[in-house]
Amino acid sequence: MQADTSLQRLGASAATTAVPQGCTNFKLRQLMRRVANHYDVEMARCGLKTTQYSLLSHVLKLGPIRPGDLAAEMKMDASTLTRNLRPLVDAGWVTLEAGADARSRLVHITDAGRDKRAEAQRHWKAAQLALNNALGADRVVALHALVDDSLQLLAALPHPETGHDD
């Protein structure tokens, strides 16, 4: 019932001429740090960072894939991707192999990478279910919709390169 009240307040505040108070950037960063920490703690149980789990998942879904294409799909710059791939290559979970020509490379997931990703997926699911339980499923659905809508609206704003890899 609490989630319903929050959702009703969200709808009511959107219909009025409410003036935002405080810094949206600060509030979002507070929320992101708390949510990221929640996932990080659970993912650490299988020896991965959340970024590594995401990378393994993308390579599994999209691979074999060129590093530049993978970086674009993950909305990060190529140097960040290279830095994040290194521990996965060192662990034997992904490989960088020759592509169609001598200058291109492809990222492949290995059998060990598939196994690690499957193990990590169980921990990710535990983190997601715990978050759903803590916030309430209705609030999580509303949060996802608000984030998706906001991203779509913000896509129209100019976004010069700033060096952020979020």
C-alpha positions, 0 to 999 in steps of 0.5 A: 500500500505504501508504494501505491501512495508514493505512486499517487503522490508522484502522479499528483506532483506531476499534475501540479506546478511543483518546484523541484528543491535541491540538486537533482544531480546530487539526489541521483548520485546518492541513490545511485551510490546506494543501489550500486553498493547493494549490487556490489556487495552481492556480486563480490560474493562471486568475485566480480564487480558489477561492471564485469558482470555487465561486460560478460553479459554483453559479450555473451549476448552480442559476441563475438564483437569488435571492441569498438562496437561493444563500447558503443553498445555499452555507451562507454568510451573505448579506453574504458572498455579496454581497461575493463576487459583486461581483468576478464582476459587475464581471468580467462573469461573472455579472449581477444582474437583476430577479426576479419582483417589484420587490424581488427579484433573480436571479443569472445566469451570463453566456456569459463566466462559463460560459467562465471556469468551464470554463477554471477547471474544468480547473485545479480538476481538475488540483489534484484529481488532484495531491491524489489522487496525493499522498495516494492515492485510497484515502486521499482516499475515506476522508477524504471519508467521514470528513468526511461522517460527521462533518458528519452527526454534528455536525449534531445539535449546537446551532450558534448563529450565530457569524459564521463563513462556512466 
